[in-house]
Amino acid sequence: MQCAMLKAALLSAVALFAAAFAHPQQNGDSLTTGLSLLNGQNLVSAQKIFVLGFFSNGNSTYLGVWYNEMQPRTIVWVANRQNPITGGNGSLTLTSSSLELLDRTGNPVWSNAFQTQNSPQAFLLDSGNLIVNDTVSGNLLWQAFDHPSDTLLPGIRIGYDTSTNDNSFVTSWKNGSDPSLGEYSLRLDPKRLPDVLLFHGSVPKYRMGTWNGQGFSGLPALRATNLLAFNMTVDEDSAYYSYTALDTSILWRFVVSPDGLAHRWCSNQSNLWTEYWHLPQDQCDVYVYCGANAACYNGDCKCLSEFTPKSPCDWSQRNFAGGCVRDAVLPCSSGNGFAFLSKVKVPDTLNAIMVHGKGWDDCKNLCLRQCSCSAYTVFQESDCVVWFGDLVDIVQLSEGINDLYTRVSHSNPSHSGRNIAIIVSVSVVVVVLVISALLSFCYRRSQQKHLPLAEEREDESRSKLAKKLDLGAITVATNNFSEQNSIVTAQSRTIYKGTLPSFGDFVVKRLNTEAGLEELQNEVKMLARLDHPNIIRMLGSCMQNNEKVICYEYMPGGSLDAVLFAEDESGIPDWPSRFHIMQGICEGLLYLHEHCRMGPASSTCS
């Protein structure tokens, strides 16, 4: 009897042993040598943040990593993007020298090789990184973060090393359900100074702006906060970009989507995604929107000093692609000078070089000594950048830290105290005359009879100004409506200053919950119809979770009189700038009194 029982026990053990090899079950976050992860089985990271497993698109099966609890399922890495498993199940196997993805017949569809004298082990980390370690030394043998898909997670870096021919970048999916390589990629270009660019194929679509040691010159708002830190590691032959999440309670991802946009997403308390910002956002973000030797500001283009449109007819129709050309041949002489542009995304650096250890004066002299030098700037007070030939993709920003000097035919004379006094005095007279003329114009207009107005059909472009904004993004931008961001506090409303990386500063009016709904609706209805570059613009509104919010442009320049009568001589505008200011005032008033009609109930916007 005992022999029979012993025999039965041995048979059961053998059966269990065979079953274990036939259907290995993987629990936890690791895969050991000789075992396989089958379709339907998963590895889950230690804190249950990420999952490694199989997913399908029709008859195609892929191995990927996705968030464990976020909805909908969000895949951040795919092993076999270009070579799916077709017609059946697959398996992931770790051998002593490689991590292999096999189809149902045992043929490899994806693999990576490594060298070790010991037994390796694969782990899925809470960062979303799939790694293979040497079990004895602990050395890293391979990691998925070196081969990103369409997503930049905190800790993934993109960039290049020309000494090793490494070039790491992210590429969009082909479409929303097909993870194969799409048309758009986010990368650093070894031919340029360190800069992150969005490419459509091999053609640049957008660039963040050259890294100036503190951030990207085209994204001054993209700076370290209590949420994120941005990193650029630059060496003689290499440059790599990455970012770090400082608040680990928030999940972050930076994705290049199939439609050619780069989105930064963050998680909310409901395990749903909120868009933090996306790029590109407006016309000035479009690469070389203004052509050569022009600067873009607020969707409009302006030729650089001593340049005129190459095709005035095209420019009059807002076709700026032809750019600008010099009024006359620039003589190369010691009498050359420089025109000044402040707060800019500096030009594309395909035709630029950086010289370390040169400040502003040395950089200026370096440019003057070379006839083909067209502009210069200095990063961090000692990194001189000079450009040669045409200047492209310049954007003037409402806030920024980089100035640019473009070469002109002669030096600008310095203003003496007497010259400044004359300019200020004449300016006051001119401003008084302009105001008097405007008052006279308004009086005459008030005496005239107006024809009855027909009801105006709401224009689609104006209705977009009243778009609903996401409360989550506004909350992040204002640090959860903190008192530190408060500008004005009144009984029925509080005004905050908000900041988003891709947009910059803006103003948030938060109405009280007891009242304010009617006020918000009336204000949105009126401001949504205003569309003029010289009138402050409403960005959108939000009514969500008992919050009533309106967002406006932030005006960092302050009062006009502070500009006209600045004590700092360098800040006093020249005559072309003064006439531009006067023209802008007149155009704004004319729009309010003549062209902006609100409907049958009112004759004008004023």
C-alpha positions in Angstrom: 0.0 0.0 0.0 2.8 2.4 0.9 4.6 1.6 -2.4 1.4 2.4 -4.3 1.0 5.7 -2.6 4.7 6.6 -3.1 4.4 5.7 -6.8 1.3 7.9 -7.2 3.0 10.8 -5.4 6.0 10.5 -7.8 3.8 10.5 -10.8 2.0 13.6 -9.6 5.3 15.4 -9.0 6.5 14.5 -12.5 3.2 15.7 -14.0 3.5 19.0 -12.1 7.1 19.4 -13.1 6.2 18.9 -16.8 3.3 21.2 -16.5 5.5 23.9 -15.1 7.7 23.8 -18.2 4.8 23.5 -20.6 2.9 26.5 -19.2 5.3 28.6 -17.1 3.4 31.2 -15.0 5.2 34.5 -14.6 4.3 36.5 -11.4 5.9 39.7 -10.2 8.2 42.0 -12.1 11.0 39.7 -13.4 11.8 37.0 -15.9 14.5 34.4 -15.2 16.7 32.5 -17.7 15.0 29.6 -19.4 11.4 30.7 -18.7 9.0 32.3 -21.1 6.3 34.9 -20.9 3.4 33.7 -23.0 0.6 35.6 -24.7 -2.0 36.3 -21.9 0.7 36.5 -19.2 2.1 39.8 -17.9 5.0 41.2 -15.8 3.9 43.9 -13.4 6.3 46.4 -11.9 6.9 46.4 -8.2 4.6 49.3 -7.4 2.1 48.1 -10.0 2.6 51.2 -12.2 3.5 49.5 -15.5 2.7 46.2 -17.2 4.7 44.2 -19.8 2.6 41.9 -22.0 1.1 41.2 -25.4 -1.5 43.3 -27.2 -3.1 42.8 -30.7 -4.1 44.9 -33.6 -6.3 42.7 -35.8 -4.2 39.7 -36.8 -0.9 41.4 -35.6 0.4 40.8 -32.1 3.0 43.0 -30.3 5.0 43.0 -27.1 4.6 46.3 -25.2 4.7 48.2 -22.0 1.6 50.1 -20.8 0.3 51.8 -17.6 -1.4 49.4 -15.2 -4.3 51.6 -14.0 -4.6 54.5 -16.5 -7.6 54.6 -18.7 -7.8 54.1 -21.6 -4.9 51.7 -21.9 -1.8 53.7 -22.8 1.1 51.9 -24.5 4.5 53.6 -24.0 6.9 51.1 -25.6 6.7 48.4 -28.3 9.4 45.9 -28.9 8.5 44.6 -32.4 7.0 47.7 -34.0 8.1 46.7 -37.5 7.7 43.0 -37.3 4.4 41.9 -35.6 3.6 38.3 -34.7 0.9 37.1 -37.1 -1.5 34.2 -37.0 -1.1 33.1 -33.5 0.4 33.3 -30.1 4.0 34.4 -29.3 6.4 34.2 -26.3 9.2 36.2 -24.7 12.1 34.1 -23.7 15.3 35.1 -21.8 18.4 33.0 -22.7 21.9 33.3 -21.4 22.8 35.7 -24.2 19.6 37.4 -25.4 16.1 38.4 -24.8 14.0 36.9 -27.7 10.5 37.4 -28.9 9.3 34.2 -30.8 6.3 33.5 -32.9 4.2 30.4 -32.5 6.6 28.3 -34.6 9.6 29.4 -32.4 11.1 31.7 -35.0 12.5 35.0 -33.6 10.7 38.2 -34.6 12.7 40.5 -32.3 15.7 40.0 -30.1 18.6 41.8 -28.4 22.0 40.3 -27.7 24.3 40.9 -24.7 27.4 39.4 -23.2 27.7 38.0 -19.7 29.5 35.2 -17.9 26.6 34.8 -15.5 22.9 34.2 -15.6 20.9 37.3 -16.6 17.5 38.4 -15.3 14.9 40.7 -16.9 13.0 43.2 -14.7 10.2 45.6 -15.4 10.9 48.8 -13.4 8.4 51.3 -12.0 9.8 53.8 -14.4 8.4 51.7 -17.3 11.9 50.6 -18.3 12.5 46.9 -19.2 16.0 46.0 -18.3 18.3 42.9 -18.3 20.8 42.7 -15.5 23.8 40.4 -14.7 22.6 38.5 -11.6 26.1 38.4 -10.0 27.6 41.8 -10.7 24.4 43.7 -11.1 25.6 45.4 -14.3 23.1 46.6 -16.8 23.2 44.5 -19.9 20.4 46.0 -21.9 17.5 48.4 -21.4 14.4 49.4 -23.4 14.9 53.1 -22.6 17.8 53.1 -25.1 15.3 52.2 -27.8 12.2 54.5 -27.3 9.1 54.2 -29.3 6.7 57.2 -29.6 6.9 58.2 -25.9 9.4 60.1 -23.8 9.0 59.0 -20.2 10.9 60.6 -17.3 14.4 59.1 -17.6 14.4 58.4 -21.3 16.9 60.4 -23.2 17.0 61.3 -26.9 20.1 62.6 -28.6 23.3 61.5 -30.4 26.9 60.5 -29.9 28.9 60.9 -33.2 31.8 59.0 -31.7 29.7 55.8 -31.3 27.2 56.5 -34.1 24.4 56.5 -31.6 21.2 58.4 -32.5 18.2 57.9 -30.2 14.9 59.5 -30.9 11.1 58.9 -30.7 8.9 58.2 -33.8 5.1 58.5 -34.0 2.8 55.5 -34.6 1.5 55.1 -38.1 -2.0 55.7 -36.8 -3.9 55.4 -33.6 -4.0 51.5 -33.6 -0.9 50.7 -35.7 2.4 51.0 -33.8 4.6 50.7 -36.9 6.8 53.7 -37.7 4.9 56.8 -38.6 5.9 60.0 -40.4 6.9 62.2 -37.5 9.9 62.1 -35.1 11.4 64.1 -32.3 15.2 64.2 -32.3 18.4 66.2 -31.9 20.3 66.9 -35.1 24.2 66.6 -34.9 24.4 69.2 -37.6 23.0 71.9 -35.3 23.8 73.2 -31.9 21.8 71.3 -29.2 18.1 71.8 -30.1 15.1 69.5 -30.1 13.3 69.4 -33.4 10.0 67.8 -34.6 10.5 66.4 -38.1 8.1 65.3 -40.8 10.2 62.7 -42.6 13.5 64.6 -43.0 11.9 68.1 -43.1 11.8 70.1 -39.9 8.3 71.1 -38.8 9.1 72.7 -35.4 12.1 73.4 -33.2 12.1 74.3 -29.5 15.0 76.7 -30.0 18.7 76.3 -29.2 19.6 75.2 -25.7 21.1 78.2 -24.0 22.4 76.5 -20.8 19.2 77.2 -18.9 16.5 76.1 -21.3 15.3 76.2 -24.9 15.5 79.7 -26.3 12.1 79.3 -28.0 10.4 78.0 -24.9 11.3 80.3 -22.0 8.4 79.1 -19.9 9.7 75.5 -20.2 11.9 75.7 -17.1 12.4 73.7 -14.0 9.4 73.8 -11.6 8.4 71.8 -8.5 6.9 69.3 -11.0 9.5 68.8 -13.7 13.2 69.4 -14.4 14.7 69.5 -17.9 18.2 68.2 -18.7 20.6 68.7 -21.6 23.9 66.9 -21.4 26.3 68.3 -23.9 29.8 67.1 -24.7 32.2 67.6 -27.6 30.7 64.8 -29.7 27.3 64.2 -28.1 24.1 65.9 -26.8 21.2 64.2 -25.0 17.9 65.6 -23.7 15.7 64.2 -21.0 13.4 65.3 -18.2 12.8 64.3 -14.6 9.6 64.1 -12.7 10.1 65.8 -9.3 6.5 65.0 -8.0 6.2 61.2 -8.3 2.5 61.3 -7.5 1.9 62.6 -11.0 2.5 60.5 -14.1 4.1 62.3 -17.1 4.6 61.3 -20.7 5.7 63.3 -23.8 4.3 61.7 -27.0 4.7 62.4 -30.7 1.2 61.6 -32.2 0.5 60.4 -35.7 -1.0 63.8 -36.6 2.4 65.5 -36.2 1.9 67.1 -32.8 4.0 66.6 -29.7 1.9 66.4 -26.5 2.9 66.5 -22.9 0.3 64.7 -20.7 -0.1 64.4 -17.0 -2.3 62.2 -14.8 -5.1 63.4 -12.6 -6.7 62.0 -9.5 -9.2 60.0 -11.6 -6.5 58.1 -13.4 -7.3 60.0 -16.6 -4.9 62.0 -18.8 -4.9 65.8 -18.9 -3.0 67.6 -21.7 -0.4 69.9 -20.2 0.5 71.5 -23.5 1.2 70.6 -27.1 3.6 71.8 -29.9 3.4 73.4 -32.4 0.6 75.7 -31.3 0.5 78.7 -33.7 1.8 80.0 -37.0 5.0 81.3 -35.5 5.8 77.8 -34.3 5.8 76.6 -37.9 9.4 76.1 -39.0 10.6 79.1 -41.2 7.1 80.4 -41.4 8.5 83.9 -42.3 11.2 82.7 -44.6 14.7 84.0 -44.4 15.8 87.2 -42.6 12.5 87.9 -40.9 11.1 87.5 -37.4 7.7 86.2 -36.5 5.6 87.7 -33.7 2.0 86.9 -32.8 1.4 85.3 -36.2 2.8 88.2 -38.2 6.1 88.6 -40.0 8.5 91.5 -40.1 11.7 91.9 -42.1 14.9 92.4 -40.1 16.6 95.8 -40.1 17.8 96.8 -43.6 15.8 94.0 -45.3 12.6 94.2 -47.3 10.2 91.5 -48.5 11.5 89.5 -51.5 8.0 89.5 -53.0 5.9 92.5 -51.6 2.9 91.1 -53.5 3.1 87.8 -51.7 3.6 89.5 -48.3 0.5 91.7 -48.8 -1.4 88.4 -49.1 0.3 87.0 -46.0 2.4 84.5 -47.9 5.7 85.0 -46.1 7.6 82.0 -47.4 9.8 84.0 -49.7 11.4 85.9 -46.8 13.3 89.1 -47.0 16.4 90.4 -48.9 18.8 93.3 -48.1 17.9 96.7 -49.4 21.4 97.1 -50.7 24.7 95.1 -50.8 26.2 95.2 -47.3 29.8 96.5 -47.4 32.3 94.7 -45.3 33.9 97.5 -43.2 34.8 98.4 -39.7 31.9 100.8 -39.8 29.4 98.0 -39.7 27.1 97.9 -36.7 24.3 95.7 -35.4 20.5 96.0 -34.9 19.1 94.7 -31.7 16.3 92.2 -31.2 15.3 91.3 -27.6 13.6 88.2 -26.2 13.9 85.9 -29.3 14.0 82.3 -30.3 17.4 82.6 -31.9 17.8 81.5 -35.6 18.3 77.9 -36.7 21.9 77.0 -36.1 22.6 75.0 -39.3 24.9 77.8 -40.3 26.2 78.8 -36.9 29.1 78.0 -34.6 29.7 78.4 -30.9 33.0 79.7 -29.5 33.4 79.2 -25.7 35.0 81.8 -23.5 33.9 84.9 -25.3 31.6 87.6 -23.8 29.5 90.2 -25.6 32.3 92.5 -26.7 34.6 89.7 -27.9 31.7 88.0 -29.7 30.8 91.3 -31.4 34.4 91.8 -32.6 34.6 88.2 -33.8 31.5 88.8 -36.0 32.8 92.1 -37.3 36.1 90.5 -38.4 34.3 88.0 -40.7 32.5 89.5 -43.6 30.0 86.6 -43.9 29.0 86.9 -40.3 25.3 88.0 -40.1 24.4 87.9 -36.4 25.6 87.0 -33.0 24.5 86.3 -29.4 26.0 85.1 -26.2 24.7 82.3 -23.9 25.5 82.3 -20.2 27.8 85.4 -20.7 30.6 83.4 -22.2 29.3 81.1 -25.0 29.5 83.1 -28.2 27.3 82.0 -31.1 27.8 83.6 -34.6 25.7 83.0 -37.7 26.8 83.1 -41.3 24.5 83.8 -44.3 20.7 84.0 -44.1 18.9 83.9 -40.7 15.8 81.6 -40.5 13.1 80.7 -38.0 13.5 83.8 -35.7 10.6 84.3 -33.3 10.1 87.3 -31.0 8.6 86.2 -27.7 6.6 88.1 -25.1 9.1 86.8 -22.5 12.5 85.4 -23.0 16.2 85.6 -22.0 18.0 85.7 -25.4 18.9 88.8 -27.4 20.1 88.8 -30.9 22.3 91.3 -32.8 21.9 91.3 -36.6 24.5 93.0 -38.8 23.7 96.3 -40.5 25.6 98.7 -42.7 26.6 101.3 -40.0 26.8 101.6 -36.2 23.9 103.1 -34.4 24.9 106.4 -32.8 24.7 106.5 -29.1 22.1 108.9 -27.7 23.4 111.8 -25.6 21.4 113.3 -22.8 20.5 116.2 -25.0 19.3 113.9 -27.8 17.1 112.0 -25.3 15.6 115.2 -24.0 14.7 116.3 -27.5 13.2 112.9 -28.4 11.1 112.8 -25.2 9.9 116.4 -25.8 8.9 115.8 -29.4 7.3 112.5 -28.5 5.1 114.2 -25.9 4.0 116.8 -28.5 3.2 114.1 -31.0 1.3 112.0 -28.5 -0.8 115.0 -27.5 -1.5 115.8 -31.1 -2.5 112.2 -31.8 -4.8 112.1 -28.8 -6.4 115.4 -29.7 -7.0 114.1 -33.3 -8.6 110.9 -31.9 -10.9 112.8 -29.5 -12.0 115.1 -32.4 -12.6 112.0 -34.6 -14.7 110.3 -31.9 -16.7 113.5 -31.4 -17.5 113.8 -35.0 -18.5 110.1 -35.2 -20.9 110.6 -32.3 -22.7 113.4 -34.2 -23.3 111.2 -37.2 -26.4 109.0 -37.7 -25.9 105.3 -38.3 -27.8 103.0 -40.5 -29.7 100.2 -38.7 -27.5 97.1 -38.3 -28.5 93.6 -39.4 -27.9 90.8 -37.0 -24.3 89.5 -37.4 -23.7 85.8 -38.0 -21.2 84.5 -35.5 -17.9 83.9 -37.3 -16.2 80.5 -36.8 -12.8 82.0 -36.1 -14.2 84.2 -33.4 -16.1 81.4 -31.8 -12.9 79.5 -31.4 -11.7 82.3 -29.0 -14.4 81.3 -26.6 -13.3 77.7 -26.5 -13.7 75.7 -23.3 -10.4 75.3 -21.5 -9.4 72.4 -19.3 -9.7 73.1 -15.6 -6.9 70.7 -14.8 -4.4 72.7 -17.0 -5.5 76.0 -15.4 -5.1 74.6 -11.9 -1.6 73.4 -12.7 -0.8 76.8 -14.3 -1.8 78.7 -11.2 -0.3 76.3 -8.7 -3.8 75.3 -7.6 -5.0 79.0 -7.5 -2.4 79.8 -4.8 -2.1 83.2 -3.1 1.4 83.6 -4.5 -0.1 83.7 -8.0 -2.9 86.1 -7.0 -2.7 89.6 -8.7 -5.9 91.2 -7.6 -8.5 90.1 -5.1 -12.1 91.5 -5.0 -15.4 90.5 -3.5 -16.7 88.8 -6.6 -13.5 87.7 -8.3 -9.8 87.0 -8.0 -7.2 87.6 -10.7 -4.3 85.1 -11.0 -1.2 84.9 -13.1 -0.8 81.5 -14.7 2.0 79.9 -16.7 2.1 77.0 -19.1 5.4 75.8 -20.7 4.2 75.9 -24.3 2.3 79.2 -24.0 4.0 81.3 -21.3 2.1 83.7 -19.0 -1.6 84.4 -19.0 -4.2 85.9 -16.7 -7.0 83.9 -15.0 -10.1 85.6 -13.6 -11.8 83.3 -11.1 -15.4 84.2 -10.3 -17.1 83.4 -7.0 -19.4 80.3 -7.0 -22.3 82.1 -5.3 -22.7 84.4 -8.3 -20.8 85.2 -11.5 -22.4 82.7 -13.9 -24.4 85.5 -15.7 -21.3 87.7 -15.6 -19.1 85.0 -17.2 -21.7 84.3 -19.9 -22.1 88.0 -20.8 -18.3 88.6 -20.8 -17.6 85.6 -22.9 -20.3 86.5 -25.4 -18.9 90.0 -25.8 -15.2 89.2 -25.8 -15.5 86.3 -28.2 -16.4 88.7 -30.9 -13.3 90.9 -30.4 -10.5 89.9 -32.7 -7.9 92.5 -33.2 -4.1 92.3 -32.5 -4.1 95.6 -30.6 -6.9 94.6 -28.2 -6.3 92.2 -25.3 -7.5 88.8 -26.3 -9.6 86.3 -24.3 -8.1 82.8 -24.5 -11.1 80.8 -23.4 -13.4 80.0 -20.5 -14.2 77.1 -18.2 -17.2 76.1 -16.2 -16.4 72.9 -14.4 -16.6 71.5 -10.8 -18.4 74.7 -9.7 -15.5 76.8 -11.0 -16.2 79.8 -13.3 -13.0 80.9 -15.0 -12.0 83.2 -17.9 -8.4 83.4 -19.3 -6.8 86.4 -21.0 -3.5 87.3 -22.5 -0.9 88.5 -20.0 0.5 92.0 -20.8 4.1 92.0 -19.4 5.1 95.4 -20.9 3.3 97.5 -18.3 2.1 101.0 -18.9 2.9 102.9 -22.2 4.2 105.9 -20.4 6.8 103.8 -18.6 8.2 102.9 -22.0 8.1 106.4 -23.5 9.6 108.1 -20.4 11.9 105.3 -19.2 14.9 106.5 -17.2 17.1 103.8 -18.8 18.3 105.4 -22.0 18.6 102.1 -23.8 14.9 101.3 -23.3 13.6 104.5 -25.0 12.1 103.4 -28.4 13.3 104.9 -31.6 11.1 106.9 -34.0 10.0 103.9 -36.1 8.9 102.2 -32.9 7.0 105.3 -31.7 5.1 105.7 -35.0 4.3 101.9 -34.8 2.8 102.5 -31.3 0.8 105.5 -32.5 -0.5 103.5 -35.4 -1.5 100.6 -33.2 -3.5 102.9 -30.9 -5.4 104.4 -33.8 -6.1 101.0 -35.3 -7.5 99.6 -32.1 -9.8 102.6 -31.5 -10.9 102.6 -35.1 -11.8 98.9 -34.8 -13.8 99.4 -31.6 -15.7 102.4 -32.9 -16.2 101.4 -36.5 -15.7 97.7 -37.4 -16.7 95.7 -34.3 -20.5 95.6 -34.3 -22.1 93.4 -31.6 -25.6 93.0 -33.0 -29.0 94.8 -33.0 -28.8 95.8 -29.4 -25.6 97.9 -29.6 -24.0 99.8 -32.4 -20.3 99.3 -31.5 -18.0 97.4 -29.1 -17.2 100.6 -27.2 
